[in-house]
């Protein structure tokens, strides 16, 4: 990457100089009771963005006052995991119900909160969850 110095001219080549992002669409592992619909992970320098699309194929997860039992839903590939010592918060939704999740340095994504029930095989049909998180690797 070019370091800008006094007197340098702006050129198309210098404006295009940067870190090429790495895109990953494979390597996401679903936890028991979930299946992977789609996955998109991109890393550019130390910036990571994950878009995870899962189906709840297990039993319903029942919410009570916005809380659910912590439920592991997937594990992201090793190069796209946080490197900080604590978990990082993200959000998820299914179009009508939303909540929060965390991802740890082990790459495990755990659903923590929900504004309503997450339907699985016992409810009115399988729920598709979309998880999104962006973070900087230390």
C-alpha positions as CSV (number, residue, x, y, z in Angstrom):
1,X,0.0,0.0,0.0
2,X,1.3,3.5,-0.8
3,X,2.2,5.9,2.0
4,X,1.1,9.3,1.0
5,X,3.9,11.9,1.1
6,X,3.9,15.7,0.7
7,X,4.0,16.6,-3.0
8,X,2.5,13.3,-4.3
9,X,0.0,13.6,-7.2
10,X,-3.3,11.9,-7.1
11,X,-3.5,9.3,-9.9
12,X,-5.9,6.5,-10.8
13,X,-3.3,3.9,-9.9
14,X,-2.7,5.5,-6.4
15,X,-6.4,5.7,-5.7
16,X,-6.8,2.0,-6.6
17,X,-3.9,1.0,-4.3
18,X,-5.3,-0.9,-1.3
19,X,-6.0,-4.2,0.3
20,X,-8.0,-6.6,-1.9
21,X,-10.8,-8.2,0.1
22,X,-10.9,-11.9,0.5
23,X,-14.4,-13.4,0.1
24,X,-15.5,-16.7,1.5
25,X,-18.8,-18.5,0.8
26,X,-17.9,-21.9,2.3
27,X,-16.7,-23.3,5.6
28,X,-19.6,-22.3,7.8
29,X,-20.7,-25.3,10.0
30,X,-24.2,-25.5,11.3
31,X,-24.9,-26.5,14.9
32,X,-27.3,-29.3,15.7
33,X,-30.9,-28.2,14.9
34,X,-29.8,-25.8,12.2
35,X,-28.8,-26.0,8.5
36,X,-26.9,-23.5,6.3
37,X,-28.9,-21.8,3.6
38,X,-26.1,-19.4,2.5
39,X,-22.9,-17.8,3.9
40,X,-20.9,-14.7,2.9
41,X,-17.7,-13.7,4.7
42,X,-15.4,-10.9,3.6
43,X,-12.1,-9.8,5.1
44,X,-10.3,-6.7,4.1
45,X,-7.2,-6.0,6.2
46,X,-8.4,-6.4,9.8
47,X,-12.1,-5.7,9.0
48,X,-14.4,-8.7,8.9
49,X,-18.1,-8.8,7.8
50,X,-20.2,-11.9,8.0
51,X,-23.7,-12.5,6.6
52,X,-25.1,-15.9,7.7
53,X,-28.4,-17.4,6.5
54,X,-29.6,-20.4,8.6
55,X,-32.7,-22.5,8.9
56,X,-33.9,-23.7,12.3
57,X,-34.5,-27.4,11.7
58,X,-34.8,-28.4,15.3
59,X,-37.4,-27.9,17.9
60,X,-39.0,-24.5,18.5
61,X,-37.0,-22.1,20.7
62,X,-39.4,-20.3,23.0
63,X,-38.8,-16.7,24.1
64,X,-39.9,-15.4,27.5
65,X,-39.7,-11.7,28.0
66,X,-37.2,-11.3,25.2
67,X,-34.9,-14.0,26.5
68,X,-34.1,-17.4,25.1
69,X,-31.8,-20.1,26.3
70,X,-28.4,-19.5,24.8
71,X,-28.4,-21.6,21.7
72,X,-25.3,-22.3,19.5
73,X,-26.3,-22.0,15.9
74,X,-23.1,-22.2,13.8
75,X,-19.3,-22.0,13.7
76,X,-17.5,-19.6,11.3
77,X,-14.2,-20.6,9.5
78,X,-11.0,-19.9,11.4
79,X,-9.8,-16.9,9.3
80,X,-13.0,-15.0,10.0
81,X,-13.2,-15.2,13.8
82,X,-12.6,-12.5,16.3
83,X,-9.2,-12.4,17.8
84,X,-10.1,-10.2,20.9
85,X,-10.4,-11.9,24.2
86,X,-14.2,-11.3,24.6
87,X,-17.2,-12.1,22.5
88,X,-18.6,-9.6,20.0
89,X,-22.3,-8.8,19.6
90,X,-24.3,-9.1,16.4
91,X,-27.9,-9.0,15.4
92,X,-30.3,-11.4,13.6
93,X,-33.8,-11.4,12.3
94,X,-36.2,-13.5,10.3
95,X,-38.4,-10.8,8.9
96,X,-40.8,-10.7,11.9
97,X,-38.7,-11.7,14.9
98,X,-35.3,-10.3,15.8
99,X,-32.6,-10.6,18.4
100,X,-29.0,-10.7,19.3
101,X,-26.2,-13.1,19.1
102,X,-22.5,-13.3,20.1
103,X,-19.5,-14.7,18.3
104,X,-16.4,-15.9,20.3
105,X,-12.8,-16.4,19.4
106,X,-13.7,-20.1,18.8
107,X,-16.0,-18.9,16.0
108,X,-19.2,-20.2,17.6
109,X,-22.2,-18.0,17.1
110,X,-24.7,-18.2,20.0
111,X,-28.3,-16.8,19.8
112,X,-28.9,-14.9,23.1
113,X,-32.1,-12.9,22.7
114,X,-35.3,-13.0,20.7
115,X,-38.3,-10.7,20.5
116,X,-40.5,-13.8,19.9
117,X,-40.4,-17.6,19.4
118,X,-38.1,-19.1,16.8
119,X,-40.1,-21.7,15.0
120,X,-38.6,-25.0,14.2
121,X,-40.1,-28.4,13.4
122,X,-42.8,-28.2,16.1
123,X,-44.2,-24.8,15.1
124,X,-45.9,-23.3,12.1
125,X,-42.8,-24.0,9.9
126,X,-39.1,-23.8,9.8
127,X,-37.7,-20.3,10.5
128,X,-34.9,-18.8,8.4
129,X,-32.6,-16.6,10.4
130,X,-30.3,-14.0,8.9
131,X,-27.3,-13.1,11.2
132,X,-25.1,-10.1,10.5
133,X,-21.9,-8.9,12.2
134,X,-19.0,-6.6,11.4
135,X,-15.9,-6.3,13.6
136,X,-12.2,-5.6,13.5
137,X,-9.7,-8.3,14.3
138,X,-7.1,-7.1,16.9
